[in-house]
Amino acid sequence: MKLDIKIHKGIGDIYFDAPVEEVVAILGQPDEVENIDNAADESTTVLRYEEGLTLFFEGENPRLSCIDISCEETTLFGKKLFDMNEKDIVKLMVDNGMFEQDVDNEDWGERRVTFNEGNIDFYFDADELLSVIIGK
């Protein structure tokens, strides 16, 4: 499957708001499933795939809300993200109309660059992209 990030839509043939069954039909059975009950009587179902995808489904009838990606083949705007450093990714985002960004150094040591307009976070360690988290 081609892992092309589509801002606010999903990745490849997987779209936000899809039910668990639809995503499993596309990706196959996950390597791990976790069910998390939150304090506000909400639940989250997490599907993990060894290929570098973690998908989060929320709500009473769980729908895809967030994707954590660490797959080397992932593309965004036609560019392979994991071949790029932070400066190159920031330029890619700005060149594609995403100007508003926040940068934080996380307590665990990673650097997070967030583009709120795209609901996308990039996590770096020593200028190497570790993962991308996208939401709808």
SULWODA-V183522 format. One record per residue. N is the residue number from 1. SS is DSSP state (h for helix, s for strand, l for the rest). PHI is phi in radians with two decimals (none if undefined). OMEGA is omega as a letter, one per 40 degrees, with the letter a starting at -180 (* if undefined). Layout:
n=N ss=SS phi=PHI omega=OMEGA
n=N ss=SS phi=PHI omega=OMEGA
//
This chain:
n=1 ss=l phi=none omega=i
n=2 ss=l phi=-1.33 omega=a
n=3 ss=l phi=-1.77 omega=i
n=4 ss=s phi=-1.79 omega=i
n=5 ss=s phi=-1.24 omega=i
n=6 ss=s phi=-2.03 omega=a
n=7 ss=l phi=-0.91 omega=i
n=8 ss=l phi=1.14 omega=a
n=9 ss=l phi=-2.04 omega=a
n=10 ss=s phi=2.61 omega=a
n=11 ss=s phi=-2.52 omega=a
n=12 ss=l phi=1.00 omega=i
n=13 ss=l phi=-1.61 omega=a
n=14 ss=s phi=-1.84 omega=a
n=15 ss=s phi=-2.04 omega=i
n=16 ss=l phi=-1.01 omega=a
n=17 ss=l phi=1.34 omega=i
n=18 ss=l phi=-1.27 omega=i
n=19 ss=s phi=-1.32 omega=a
n=20 ss=h phi=-0.92 omega=a
n=21 ss=h phi=-1.04 omega=i
n=22 ss=h phi=-1.16 omega=i
n=23 ss=h phi=-1.18 omega=i
n=24 ss=h phi=-1.12 omega=i
n=25 ss=h phi=-1.12 omega=i
n=26 ss=h phi=-1.47 omega=a
n=27 ss=h phi=-1.61 omega=a
n=28 ss=l phi=1.56 omega=a
n=29 ss=l phi=-1.16 omega=i
n=30 ss=l phi=-1.26 omega=i
n=31 ss=l phi=-1.32 omega=a
n=32 ss=s phi=-2.65 omega=i
n=33 ss=s phi=-2.19 omega=i
n=34 ss=s phi=-2.28 omega=i
n=35 ss=s phi=-1.96 omega=a
n=36 ss=s phi=-2.07 omega=i
n=37 ss=s phi=-1.69 omega=a
n=38 ss=l phi=-1.55 omega=a
n=39 ss=l phi=-1.08 omega=a
n=40 ss=l phi=-1.57 omega=a
n=41 ss=l phi=1.02 omega=i
n=42 ss=l phi=-1.80 omega=i
n=43 ss=s phi=-2.18 omega=i
n=44 ss=s phi=-2.23 omega=i
n=45 ss=s phi=-1.87 omega=a
n=46 ss=s phi=-2.03 omega=i
n=47 ss=s phi=-1.92 omega=i
n=48 ss=s phi=-2.01 omega=i
n=49 ss=s phi=-2.10 omega=a
n=50 ss=l phi=-1.06 omega=a
n=51 ss=l phi=-1.22 omega=i
n=52 ss=l phi=1.84 omega=i
n=53 ss=s phi=-2.16 omega=i
n=54 ss=s phi=-2.24 omega=a
n=55 ss=s phi=-2.02 omega=a
n=56 ss=s phi=-2.00 omega=i
n=57 ss=s phi=-2.05 omega=a
n=58 ss=s phi=-2.20 omega=i
n=59 ss=l phi=1.88 omega=a
n=60 ss=l phi=-1.11 omega=i
n=61 ss=l phi=-1.90 omega=a
n=62 ss=l phi=-0.87 omega=i
n=63 ss=s phi=-2.20 omega=a
n=64 ss=s phi=-1.10 omega=a
n=65 ss=s phi=-2.13 omega=a
n=66 ss=s phi=-2.74 omega=i
n=67 ss=s phi=-2.33 omega=i
n=68 ss=s phi=-1.85 omega=a
n=69 ss=s phi=-2.13 omega=i
n=70 ss=l phi=-2.36 omega=a
n=71 ss=l phi=-1.48 omega=a
n=72 ss=l phi=-1.02 omega=a
n=73 ss=l phi=-1.50 omega=a
n=74 ss=l phi=-1.13 omega=i
n=75 ss=s phi=-2.12 omega=i
n=76 ss=s phi=-2.54 omega=a
n=77 ss=l phi=0.91 omega=i
n=78 ss=l phi=1.41 omega=a
n=79 ss=s phi=-1.99 omega=i
n=80 ss=s phi=-1.31 omega=a
n=81 ss=h phi=-1.11 omega=a
n=82 ss=h phi=-1.36 omega=i
n=83 ss=h phi=-1.68 omega=a
n=84 ss=l phi=-1.94 omega=i
n=85 ss=l phi=-1.68 omega=a
n=86 ss=h phi=-1.03 omega=a
n=87 ss=h phi=-1.04 omega=a
n=88 ss=h phi=-1.15 omega=i
n=89 ss=h phi=-1.20 omega=i
n=90 ss=h phi=-1.04 omega=i
n=91 ss=h phi=-1.09 omega=i
n=92 ss=h phi=-1.02 omega=a
n=93 ss=h phi=-1.15 omega=i
n=94 ss=h phi=-1.10 omega=i
n=95 ss=h phi=-1.06 omega=a
n=96 ss=l phi=-1.89 omega=i
n=97 ss=l phi=1.48 omega=i
n=98 ss=l phi=-1.82 omega=a
n=99 ss=l phi=-1.78 omega=a
n=100 ss=l phi=-1.39 omega=a
n=101 ss=s phi=-2.37 omega=i
n=102 ss=s phi=-2.12 omega=i
n=103 ss=s phi=-2.19 omega=i
n=104 ss=s phi=-2.38 omega=i
n=105 ss=s phi=-1.72 omega=a
n=106 ss=l phi=-1.27 omega=a
n=107 ss=l phi=-1.01 omega=a
n=108 ss=l phi=-1.48 omega=i
n=109 ss=l phi=1.91 omega=i
n=110 ss=l phi=-1.45 omega=i
n=111 ss=s phi=-1.81 omega=a
n=112 ss=s phi=-1.95 omega=i
n=113 ss=s phi=-2.00 omega=a
n=114 ss=s phi=-1.95 omega=i
n=115 ss=s phi=-1.97 omega=a
n=116 ss=h phi=-1.06 omega=a
n=117 ss=h phi=-1.06 omega=a
n=118 ss=h phi=-1.78 omega=a
n=119 ss=l phi=0.86 omega=a
n=120 ss=s phi=-2.42 omega=i
n=121 ss=s phi=-2.08 omega=i
n=122 ss=s phi=-2.02 omega=a
n=123 ss=s phi=-1.94 omega=a
n=124 ss=s phi=-2.15 omega=i
n=125 ss=s phi=-2.31 omega=a
n=126 ss=l phi=0.92 omega=i
n=127 ss=l phi=1.23 omega=i
n=128 ss=s phi=-1.78 omega=i
n=129 ss=s phi=-1.20 omega=i
n=130 ss=s phi=-1.75 omega=a
n=131 ss=s phi=-2.79 omega=i
n=132 ss=s phi=-2.25 omega=i
n=133 ss=s phi=-2.06 omega=a
n=134 ss=s phi=-2.11 omega=i
n=135 ss=s phi=-2.33 omega=a
n=136 ss=l phi=-1.40 omega=*
//
